[in-house]
Amino acid sequence: MSDDKAKMNHKVSVSGARIIPLPQLPLRDQIDHLSGVVYSQVTDVRSVRKLEMSLLIPRNDRPKPAIIFFPGGGFISSHHDRFIELRYALAQRGFVVAAAQYRVLPERYPAPIEDAKTAVRYLRAHAQEFGIDSARIGALGNSAGGYLVQMLGLTNDESKFDKGPCPDQSSAVQAVASLYGISSLLDVAGTERAHVKQASPASPEALLLHGFTVGDHVGKSIQDDPELAISCSPVGYLEGKKPPFLIMHGTADKLVSPMQSERLHAELVARGNRADFYLLEGAGHGDIYWFQPSVVDLITEWFRGAF
């Protein structure tokens, strides 16, 4: 039987099927998911703690830009597998997307920043096996994670936070997206009630800087040492050339004031840096509006144009 007749017979045999045409180019790559990747082991007198990341990797042979995500959690948690809608959307658009744990309370500043820097260095050290273009690594974070990525981008030239594994690699990032992030630990509050809470020595910001009270010791509030608070905040590291920033906040955020993002944007632009600022009307702190396709598309398209 000729090949043409075989094809005709094949068509007859499936004539009852509905034919779906092949999609037009460009086609999307398959996405591989790696979980439980240990990027650092933190050892102290009490324990050895493994810090993990998970990765979404488009399956192709091209070197790809990477985005590393740091989750929010009020400095008391770092559940890194959150925000899957946005992370998967970025992977579909060709980015390697890593999501990383970091140390939280009772660990104190600068432990979370040291972890974030280590995570970036780890990606660079393993760029070849993960298919990463090590010259294009961006950072994405929300809330407390927004604070971390701001610190990453604003301290590219600082070496004091580079502690831990992969010391031969750079921890610099080439683009930063901060969602309702904290730019100043001194005045995070979005409402008077939240401001009163933050003024307590038991606030996460105070504990991050001053630690927990012991015995009869009276802890310090964040306002007890304003200079320290600013020196440990993104707004304390504004001088010098910075990578592009995407800054987003909700107008109805009652936990972290939109003024946090407004101030960071103004300071960056005044110094000649690129900073794109968006207010999401009616959105609160990490509510459902942040997971909608229009917001996800804006963030992914911004990263595509940032490198």
ABEGO torsion letter per residue (X at the ends): XBAAAAAAAAAAAAAABBBBBBBBOBBBBBBBBBBGBBABBBBBAABBBBBBBBBBBBBBABBBBBBBBBBBGGGABBBAABGAAAAAAAAAAGBBBBBBBBBBOABBOAAAAAAAAAAAAAAAAAAAAAGBBAABBBBBBBEAAAAAAAAAAAAAABAAABBEBGAABBABBABBBBBGBBABAABABABAAAAAAAABAABAAAAAAAEBBBEABBBBBAAABAAAAAAABAAABABEBBBBBBBBBBAABAABBAAAAAAAAAAAAAAGBBBBBBBBBGBBBGBAAAABAAAAAAAAAAAAAAX
